[in-house]
């Protein structure tokens, strides 16, 4: 997209975007630690919770359709 447009969008929503990125960073760190420590049980629980959240989304609201 247009860099000028996206600069405005990001700047205008700065607080919400920072919060969302901090949350995402936390999740990535959590998964990284599971993989580094090869904690298969924690990884399995994480994936089960993610699937349960995704399954609760209304039909048509997932990013990849019926994945």
N, C-alpha and C positions, 0 to 999 in steps of 0.2 A: 504494500500500500504506500501511499504518499507519506514520506517522513514528516512533513509539516503537520499533516492532519493527525498522525499518530503521536507526535510530540504534544500536541494540544490535548488529545484524549488522555494520554498518560499523565500529563501535568495536571489536568483538571480533575483527575481521579486518584491523585497521588496517594492519599492516605489509605484508601481501599486497596489499591494495587500493592502498596508496601506490605499491608497486612496479609494479603493473599500470597505474596511471594515469600514472606517469612513463614507462613504456614507450610507452603510447598517445600521450602528449604528444610523445615523440620521433618517432614515426611521423607524426603530424599535422604537425609542424614540417618533417620531411623532404619530405612531399608538398607542403606550402605552398611550400617553396623551389623544388621542381621546377616548380610552376605559375607562381610569380612569375618565374622565370628562363626559362620556357617551354622546359624541357629535356625535349622529347618522348621522346628515347631513354631517359633515366633513368626517366621516368614509365612508359614501355612495359615496361622491365625490372622495375620495382617491381610492376606489375600482373601480369606473367607469373609472378613469384615468388609473389605472393599466390594466384594461381590454382593453381599447382603445390602449394602448401601445402594449399589447400582441397580439391584433388582427391585428396590422400592421406588425408583424413579418412575413417573408416569410413562406409559408407552410413547415412543417417539422422542423422548427427551435425552436418550443416551447419545453420545458423540458418534458412535459407529453403528447406529441402528439397533439391531437385535443381538449384538455381540454378547 
